[in-house]
Amino acid sequence: MTAAPPAGSGTVESGGRTPRRKAVGILLGVAVVALLADLATKQLALNTLSGRGPLSLLGGAVYLTLTRNSGAAWSIGSDHTWVFPLITIGVVGWIAWMALRLRSLPWAVSLGLVLGGALGNLTDRIFRAPGHFVGHVVDMVSLFDPYGQVWPVFNLADSSLVCGVLLAIFLELTGRQRDGSRAAAEQPAGDAPADRREAA
């Protein structure tokens, strides 16, 4: 008989693995959907909100207000707009490197959301005014205040990024690996089951 491998810290359970091609396909599919949805909502905001005041929804819980942001949240780094495309390009490169060993569908969704959101805002930085790589990002959603005093005004790309990062944190905390395996929980030595001998 072959002895079972001993349980211990650092062991990895296989299972739930997906072919790499399928996982990468899902990553790219999620990214494309997130990117196209972001571009569509930004164009809709430009067409319908330009030249008008904030539009109140849900009794003031949400406002639609068109803004153009040269920085990050709360206009942080607005004087160094050129830095953000470089950061985004680095994120895209990191995701491409992660995809080399990707075998997990949840991780594919997470990375796809991050990639789609990053590319959505990168598109603004490259192609929108006032110029290439210093373009201002189109934002349009404000929570609980019409001018972003409670929460930064954001767009669908920002939401995609946040959801992707939160999902990645959850997957890390629950031991789910990007190659489709799962880290086994450490089992105290005192709780190990006693060996059973076969009856003669």
Helices and strands as residue ranges (DSSP letters): E 12-13, H 20-49, E 55-57, G 58-60, E 62-69, G 73-75, H 83-98, G 99-101, H 105-127, E 137-143, H 156-173, E 182-183, G 189-191
